[in-house]
Amino acid sequence: MILINSLKTSPGLEPRIGVQVFSKDEILPEHRFFLKKANLFGISPIEAWVVKGTNAQINYSTHGVYRYFGKFPAPIAAKLIFDYTALGDLIIDPACGSGTTGVEALLSGRRALLQDVNPLSVLISKVKTTQLNEHDLVKSISELKKRFNRSKAKPFETSEIDLDHWFLPETTRQLSRLRSSIYCESDKDLQDFLLMAFGSIIRRVSRATTQQGRLFLDVDTAIEDIWTTFEKVADKATERIAALPKFDHVRVVQEGLLSTEQTGDPVAPLVIYHPPYFNAYKYTSINSLEMAWLNFPRKATRKNEIREFFKVGKVENAHFYIEDMVQSLKKIHRRVKSNGIVAMMIGDALIKAQHVDVTSQIINKISNNFKVEKIILRIPKFTEATWATSQRRNTTDLGVTMFDFIIVLRAK
């Protein structure tokens, strides 16, 4: 067992949490069994990784300013960056989600290009990697409160979601006033910060449960008076955003992996890729409330996402997902340097007690572009949401819980 010690961030930020690494000889029999079920055992060196620390410790720096379901673990990104890049290197994340790779690149003295098809992810990632002056942030929040208190904005209307179903009438009125007041902020970076904080409270004040990614009604948790919730989120984010290193080394753009490749794209020694999983989250669905309030087109975004089939439960649909994943990886191949690394965190599916080995099928179809250098089994701890999900997936037929893989690919 190798213990990767905690690394230090910039002054004023908490210690970064490390990763425990177990060799092939140290992994448990049930982990070996799972890798064999996935058709991944014996094709490359194998390790198992366990993230150290509690959820609170893992959410250091700006990682915890926005709750994002299915978030890429920051210590995993930090270790990959440490292992495969040097100071000043460029890292590309073509499905950046909540911006984990960008934050870690910034804290590690690397450059990053973050991309995502979802405009909500682009907003979150931009804010989480942009250092802003604390005095300016505090002043902006104070001025926002004044505008909010005197606002007479009309209730927000949208065809994207059923507002009456998901929000109490007073909550809708207050969110409408706050939203209108935020758009009065003239500084674009400050406005984006306020919009990110606004988006982060939508689920909290709604009638939807906050305990799961999927939207379920939980009327008892709805909040009418939203300002206190917003101010708490904004104050926490202010402290962490202000403590970021003041370097303009992270660029965030909206682009989908299935779109036509742009000319002149840079190449990097490391690409970190955390794609959607087959039969897991539909990100435009679990973020539908936030996207609606922020005027982000959910249905149009959905058309450009990788096809996955959450809740559909049909094994035969796997080939659509595999086709899109292979296409995305071939595009990524053009973005990684020759002999560079693509580190892809991905998971298989379990449908009606059948293990659907999408990962091995994807690997087989990209063998002309990549060599599998290492397969890592990511073992979630009981404190992680991933662990709870893995327990719900358990079945006596399979005999083990479902785990994520980190596939380290070397570009040919």
N, C-alpha and C positions, 0 to 999 in steps of 0.2 A: 504494500500500500504506500502510495506517495501522497504526502499532504502538501498541497499548494498553499503557502501561507498568505495571510491577508496582505494586500498591497495598500499603500497610502495614496490618497487622492491629493488634490491641491489643498493648500492651507484653508482651514475652516470647514472642510468636509469630513464626514465620518470615514473610518477605515473601510476599505473594500473587502468584501468577504471572499474567501478562497473556495477551492474545490478539492474534495478528496478523490484521488484516482486509484482505482483497483485494477491490477493486472488480470490477464486472462486466468491465471492460476488461482486468483483470489476471489473471483466472482462465485456466487452461490449456484448450486445445481439448478434451481428454478430459473435463474437468469440464463444459464446455458440452454435449458429446455426451451425457453421463450425464443432465444436467438435461432434455435433449430426450427421451431415452428414458423419463424419468419423467413426461413431459407437464407439466413445471413451468417450462419456459423461456419467457420473454416475457410472463408474467402479472403480474409485479411486479418491483420493483428486486431485483437479485441481488448477493450478496456471498459470499465464501468465508472461513471462519475456521479458523485453525490455533492450537492451544493451545501456548504456549511452555513450556519446561522439561521436565525428566525426570519419570518416574513418582514418584520420591521427592519432588521439588520440588512436584509437584501435590498430593501427600498432606500438605499443611501442616495445622496446627491438628489438629482431631480427625478429619479426612477419612480418615486412614490407620489408625485404631484397629480397624477391622473390614473385612476383605476382602469386598467385595460385588461379585459378577459383574454386569456391565452397568451399572456405576455412572455416574451423571450427572456429567460433568466439572465440577469446582469452578470453574475459571476461566470457563467458559461461564456458570454461574449468577451469578458475581460481575459479569460484564460486563452481563448482562441486568438485574440489580438496579441497577447503576450507571446504565444507559441510561434506565430506565423508572420509577424511583422516587426519592423524596427521603427524607431522614432521618425516621424515625418512621413511614413508610408501612407498611401491611400487605401482605404477600406470601402468597399461598395456593399450596400445592403439594398437589394432590389425589391424587397417586400418588408419595409422597415417597421410596420405596425406602430408601436408607441415610441419608437426612436431609441431603443436600448443600445443598439450598436453605435449610434451617433454619440450618445452620452459617454459611452466607454471610450470611444475614439478620442473625444475631447479631453477626457480625464487622463488619457494615456499619452498625449502628445502626438496623436496621429491625425490624419485628415480623413474625412468621410464624405461619401456621396450617398444620400438616402433617397430612395424612391418608393412610391406606393401608388396604387391605382385609386385608393380611397382618400378623398380630400380631408376627411377627419384625421386620418393618420398623418397626413402632411402637416396639418395645423399643430397637432400634439408634438410631433417630432421637431418641428421648427422651434416651438416655444421652449421645449425641454433642452435645446442645445444653444440657445441664444442668451448670453449674459446681458442683463439689464441693470441699470443703476437702481439701488434700493430706494433712494430718495424719490426718484421718478415714479417707481412702482407704488410706493406708499401714497404719493400725491395723487396719482391716477385713480387709485381705489377710493381715496377720500372724495375726490371730485365726482366720481361715479355715484357714490352714495347720495350726494346732494342732488344730482340729476334724477336718480331713481326715486327719491322721496317726493320730488315735485312733478314727476312724469305723469302724464295723462294719456299715454299711448293706448291705442285701441288693442283689444285682444288679438294675438297672433292667429293667423289662419293658415292652414296647410292641408293639402290633399294627401300627403305622404303617410300620415298616421291619424288615428281617431283620438283627438285631444280629450274629448269628454270621457273616453274610456280609460285613458291612462293618467289623467290629471284631475285633481279637484278644481272646481271653477276658480277659486281664489288663487290657487297655485298658478293656473294659466294666466290670470290677470297680472300677477306679480312677475312671472317669467317674461311676459310681454313687455312690461315696463323696464325690466332690467336689460333685456335684449336691445330694446330701442335706445336705452341710455348708453350702452356699450358702443354702439355704432356712432355715437357722437364724439368718441375719442379720436383725435386727428392723427396722432402718432401711430403708424401702422404696427410697429413692434409691440407697443403698449396695448393697442386694440386686440392684436392676436393673443397676447397674454390674458386679457380679460375674457376673450371668447373661449379660450381653453379652460379657464376656471369656470366659466358659465356652463360649458359642455360637461364638465366633470360633476356638476351637481344635478343635472337633469334626471338621472336615474334615482338619485338619493331622495329627491323631493317628489317623485312621481308615485303612482299607485302600483308600480312594478317592484318585484322583489329585487334586492341588491345582492342576494346570496348566490345567484346562478347567472350564467351568461344568457340563457334563454329568458324571454320575457314571460313572467307569470304575475297575475294580479296579487298584490299584497296590500290591500286598502289601508290596513292599520298603520303602515309605515309612512303614509303620505304626509307631506309637510305643506302647510299653507304659507307660513311666514318664512320666506326663503332667504332673506338677507343674511341672517346669522350663519346659515350654512355656507353661503357664498363667501362671506368675509373670512370665515375660518379657513376655507380652501385657499383663497387668494393670499392670505397672510402667510400660510405655510409655504406656498409656492414662491412668494416674494423672497423669503429668506434663502431658499435653495437656488432660485434663479440668479439672485445677486451674488451668490458664492461661487458660481461657475467660473472657470478660467475665461479670461477675456480675450479669446482668440476666434477669429472668423475662419475656422477650418472645417466647418460642417455645412454642406449645401444640401437642401431638401427640395425635391421636385416631384410633381405629380406625373407619374407615368406607370402604365401597367406592363407587366412582363409579356403579355400577349399582343401588345400594340406593335406597330411598325417600328423597327429600330431607328433611333435618331442617328444622324451622321456625326462623326467627330466625338463619339463617346469615349471617355478615358478608360484605360484598363488598370487593374489593380493586382497586387500580389495576393490579396485575400478578398473573397466574397463570402459574406455570411448570409445564409438564406434560410429563413424560417417560414415556409409556405403554409397555406391552409392545409388541413388534414382532410383526407377523405372521410366522410361521415362524421365530421366534428362540427366546429362552429361555422356558421355563415356570418361573417363579420358585418356585412351590411344589414343583417337582420338583428343581431344582438345590439348593434349601435343605431338602430332605426330611430329611436326617440331623439338621440343627440343630433343625428344627421338632419332630421326634420327641423329642429329648432335653429340649427346653424345654416339652414338653406342649402345643404349639400344634397345633390340629387341621388338618392339611394338606388332607384330603379335603373337609372342610366349607369351608375357605377357598377351595379351588379352584373350588367351585360359584359363588362370587361374583366371580370374576376375569373380566376381559375375555377373550373367547374368542380364543385364538391357537393355531396348529397346528404347533408345532415337530415336525419329523421326519415329519409326515404327508405333506407334499409334494404336496398337491392344490390346484391353482389355484382350483378351484371353491369351496373352503372360504373364500376371501377375503371373500365377502360376509357371512359371520357376523362376522368381525373388523370389517369396515367398519360393519356395523349397530351393534355395541357401541361402536365409537369415536364414531360420530355421536351416539349416545345420551349418551355421557359428555361430549362437547363441548357438547351442548345444556344439560346440567346445569351445566357449568362456566360457560356464558354467563350463567347466573343468579347466578354468584358474582363476576363481574368488573364493575367500574363501567362505566357508559355511556362509550364511547370509550376504555375501558381496553384493556390488552394481554394476550393469551394467547400465550405463547411455548412452542411445542410442538416437542420434539425427537423425531423419528420416522424410521423407515427403511422403504424398500420391500423387496421380496423377490425372490429369484432362484430359480426352480423349473424344473428341467430346461431350462436355458438360456433360459427365458422371464422377462422382467422384468415383475413384477406390480406395477403402479403404484397401490398402495393409497393412497398419500398424496394424489395428485391426485383420486382418487375421493372420498376423505373431504372434501377441500376443496370440491369441487363440491356436496356434499350439505349443507354448512353455510353456504352463501353468503347465506342469509337472515339469519344471525346474525352473521357475521364478514366483514370485508374483509381480503384478504391484503395486508399492508403491506410485507412483505419476505420473501424466501426466501434462506436462508443454507445453503450447502453446508459441512458440517463435515468437514474433511479431517484424518483421524487421522495422527499421526506414527508412524514405524516403531517407536518405543518403547512404543506403546500396544497393549493387547490387541485393540482394535478394528481396528488396522491388520492384525494377523496374521489376524484373522477375514476381513477384506476380501480378503486374498490367497487364502484358501481358497475364497472365493466366485468367484474370477476365472474367466472363460470366454472362449474365442475368439469365441463367438457374440455375446456382449454387447460385448466389446472393452474394457471398463473394469471396475474393481473397484466394489464397492458402497459408498456413502457414506451418512452420516446427513444429514438435513435439520433445520434449525431454521426452523420456519414461524412468522413473527410475524403474529399475527392481531389486527386492531383490532375491538373489539366494536361492533356497530351499535346 
